[in-house]
Amino acid sequence: MNYNTQFLQAIPTNIISGFLGVGKTSAILSLLRAKPKGERWAVLVNEFGEIGIDGGLFQGQYPESTGVFIREVPGGCMCCTAGLPMQVALNQLLARAKPQRLLIEPSGLGHPREVLSVLNAVQYRGVLDIQNNVTLVDARKLTDSRYTSHDTFNQQIDIADIIVGNKQDLYQGNEKALLENYIATRKGRSTRIIFTDHGNLDSAVLTGSLSVARALTQPTLHHHKQDSSINDLPIPACGYLKIENTGEGYQSAGWRFATEKVFNRNALLRCFNGLYSERMKAVLKTDEGTYGYNFVDGALTESKLADCLESRIEIISSQIEDTWESHLLDCLKSNDEPVGLSAKLEADIN
């Protein structure tokens, strides 16, 4: 399982972590914009849902011709089952990209201590140079016990060399002080804290010697359902394939659609704006081109992408709604004509 990585040495490596919907993907896109021309960067991205979305979002803006190489590990926590899914994906990515920098985005519900443990394993010593671990936090969530009592949320803070208070443009009160005090209580006042919005980061945050994570205690191994083969299965005659996942107090539902399936863009926007979930990500072919969608905290963003092989969508929530699938299917075009929204969807929107 070495995939010709034995000639790679001291690749600067950063973990970019943060809880669901905090803006990790936006932060990585910001860092990729600052990538020195001519350098090759690799991004290993993990997703809680079984359907990989982030890879399409990255590749839609940064194809390999730009020097950016992407590998996904969908379906829970990539460090599970003794780290094998992560090791296989990481080895393949390093061998293909031979990068000058590696960025790793664990799932918002993943286990950062275990990810770090895999990176510190014997086979990567000398290959990876683990530098600053960057954790994004939306300080508005610090008043919500669903976050502050969640072990993964606090693990992400514990492994951080730099804390990024993201979405500061949405802060309305003492959120900055709240974050500073929370970090001081958990880690002391030596941890660097910066504030930004829309995930905008200076690439300088990546460079630095690891100060925190190597001192962490060894993690306890754990296991999730892990079946990323969903992304290799042929799509059945109905034109789509659905898979669900459960863990860490959340559920996900994901869909892959056949290449020929095209959505009505206006119908999608109306559908997504009526969505109630913790977060949603999608890369979808529409009658107006390919678009990426991100829904979090009740707000929808849309970005134009290059073409994709197939449409994919993943929704994460505390509970899966049976109506999600019918609403999506109502947004598909048929015989090159838009399909009208169902009466129930119209009622839900209005």
N, C-alpha and C positions, 0 to 999 in steps of 0.2 A: 504494500500500500504506500510506496514511497513516491510514485508518479514523477520520478526524476526531480525531486526537490532537493536532492543532496548537494547540488551546486549553488543553491540559494543561501545567502548569508545576510544576517542582521537587517531584515526587512523592517523598517519602522512600522509599528502596528498600534492601532488605537481602537478601543472599544467605545462606541457611541451608544449610550444606553438611555433609558427613560421609559416611563409608564405609558400605557395606551393613550394615543392621541396627543402626546406632548410636543410632537414636531420633529422626531428623529429623521424622518425621510427628508424633510425640508432642510434640516441642518446639513445632512450629507450632500444634498444637491448644492447647497451653498459652498461647502468645502470643495466639491468637484469643480465649481466655477473658478476657484482659486488655484486649481492644479497647475503647476508649471507646465508650459507647453513642451511637449516632447517626453514628459514623464509618463510612465505606465502605472496606474493605480488599480487596485483590486478592491471590490466590495463584497463581503460575505454577509448576506442578510437572512435573518431568521424571522419567520412569521408564525403566529399562534395558529392561524387557520391552515387548513390542508391545501388550499388553493394559493399558489404563489402569485402575489400582485406586485410587490415592490420591484422585483426584477424588471418587469415590464415598464414600470414608471421610470426607473433609472435608464434602461436601455432606450426608451422612447425619446430621451433627451441627450443621452450620451452613449451612442453605439460604440462598438470596439474600435472603430476607426479613429475615435477621439482619444484612445489610450485608456479607456475605462472598461474594466472587465468585471462582470457581475456573476455571482452564483447564489442561488437561493437554497435554503433549507426550510421548507414549509412543514407544517403539521405538528406544532407544539414547541418544545424546547430543544434546540439543536444539540445540547450537551447531554441529552438523555441516552440511556442504554450504553453507559460507560463512554460516552462521547463519540461513538462510532459515526453517527450521521454527520456530525460536525467535522470529524477528522477526514472522512472521505471527501466531503465537499471542499474543505480547505485545501487538501492536497491536490485535488484536481484543479482548483482555481489557481494555486500558486504555480503549478507546472505549466498551465496555459498562459497565464499573464506575465510571469516573471516580473513582478511589480517592484516599483520603487517605494510604494507605500500600500499598506493593507488597512482598510477600515472594516470593522466588524459591528454590525447592528443586531444585537440580540432582540428577540421578541419583547414587546412591552410586558409580557407575562412570563418571560423566560427567567433563568436563574443565573445572574451574572457571576456569582462566585464560582459556579461550576464551569462556565465558559472560560473564566480566567484560569481555572485549574487545568483545563485542556490545553490552553495556550502555553502554560508553564511546563507541560509534560516533556519528558526527556527528548522525544523525537523532534521537538521544535526548538530546543536550546541551540543557539547559534544560527538558527534559521530566522527566528523572529526576534526583533528588538522591541519589547513592549514599552511603549511610551505613554503619554498622558491618557488616562481613562476619563472621558467626558460624559457627564450625566446631565440630561435636560430635565428640568422640573417646572411645572406650571404652579407657581406659588399660590394661585387661587385655590388649589386643591388641598392645601394644608389645613383647612378648616373642616375637611371631610374625612371622617374616620375610616371610610372604605379605602382610602389611600394610606393614611398615616399608620393604620394598623395592619397593612398588607406587608408581608415579609419581603416580597419582591421589590416593592417600592423602596423599602429601607435598605435592602441589599444594594440597589442601584446607587444610592447615596453613599453607602459604606465603601464601595470600591472606587469612588470618584476621586481623581486628583483635581478636577475642575468641575464646579457646579455651574450650570447655565440656567438662570431664571428666564425661561422663554415666555413669549406672549406678553411681555411687559406692557405693550400697548393696550392690553385689556385690563390691566390692574386698575383698581378704582380707590384703593385705600392704603392700608399698611402692609400690603403683600410682600414688598421687598424686605421690610424689617422682620416680618414673620418668617420668611425663608432664611434670612441670616441667623435668626435666633434658633430655628430648628436645626440648622447645620451646626451651629456652635454647640448645641446641647448634645448632638450625636457624635460630633467629630472634633470639637474644639474650634477655635477661631483661626487656625492656620490654613484651612482649606480655602482656596481661591474661589470666589463667587463673582460671576459676571452676569449682566442682564442684557437681553436682546429681544427682538420680535421677529416673527416669521422665520425663525431658525437661522437668521443671518449670523455667521461666525467667521472670524478671521482665522486663516489657516495656522496662525501662530499658536492657537490653543492645542494643536496636535503635538508640538515639539516640546519635549521635556522628559526628564528621567522619572520613572515610576516611583512615587513616594509612598503610596498607600497599599496597593493591592498585594504586593508580595508578602506583606506582613499578615494577611488575612489567614484565618485558620482553614484547614482543609475542609471542603464541603462534604455533605452527606449525599451519596449517590441516590438518585430517585429515578422514577420511570413514568413516562407518559405514553399514551397511545401514540405510536409513531408509524405512519403509513403514507409516506410521500409518493407511493406508486400511483396515487390518484392522478398525478400530473403526467403519467406515462400511458394511462389507459386510453383506448380509443373511445371517441364520443359516440354514443348509441344513435340509433335512427331518429329518435325524437329531437336530436339536435343540441342537447345539453346534458351535463352530468353534474350531480349535486353531491356534496360531502359535508358532514358535520363533525364538530370537535367540541370537547368539553374539558375544562381544567381551570384551576386557580380561581374558581368562583365565576367563570364566564363561559359562554357558549359561542360557537361560531357556525355560520352556514356559508358555504362557498359554492360557486357555480363556474363551470367552464362551458363555453358555447362553441359550436362548430364554426369553422372559418367563414362559411358563407352567411352566417347569421349577422344581420345588421340591425342596429337599434335606431329608433327615431329619437334624435337628440332632444327635441323639445319635450317629448313624452318623458324621457329620462330625467330631465331637470325638474319637471313637475313631480315625478315619482320620488326622487331623492329629497326634494324639499319637504315632502310629507313624511320622511322617514324618522322613526324614533329608535335609536340604538346608541350604544356606547361609541361605536365608530364604524365607518364603512370605507373601503378602498375598492377602486375598480379601474381597469383598463378596458375600454369598450370601443368597438367599431360602430360608428354612427353614419347616418346619411350625410353628415357634414364633415366627416373625417374621423380620425382616432383621437380619443380624449382620455385623460386620466381624471379620476374623481376622488375626492377625499372629504368625508363628512365626519365632523367631530364637534362636540359641544354645541350641537344644533346649527352649525354653519357648514355650508357646502362650498368647496373650491373646485374649479375645473381648469385643466391645463391641456393645451394642444400638444399632441405627441406625434412622432413618426408612426408609421404603420405597425401593427402587431399581428402575430400569427393567429391569435384567437382572442375573443373577449373573455374577461375573467372578472369576477366580483366576489368580495368577501365582506360579510357583515358580522360584527362582534357585539354581543349584548349580554345582559344578565339572563335573557330568555329569548329563544328563537320564536318568531312569529310565523304562523302558517301562511299568512297572506303575502309574505315577501316574494315568494316564487311566482304567484299569479300576477302580481304587480309588474315584475320584471318581464314576464312573457307578454304582457299587454303592451310593453314598449317596443317589441320587435316589429320590424317591417315585414310585410308579406306581399309577395308578387310585386316588389319594387314600389309598394304604396305604404304609407304609414298606417299602422294599426291603431284604431282609436282606443283610448283608455277605457277600461271597464267602468261600469256605473259605480261599482263599489269604490274604485280608486278615485273617481271624480268626487264621490261623497267624502272620502277621507281627506282629500286635498282641500275641499271647500268647508 
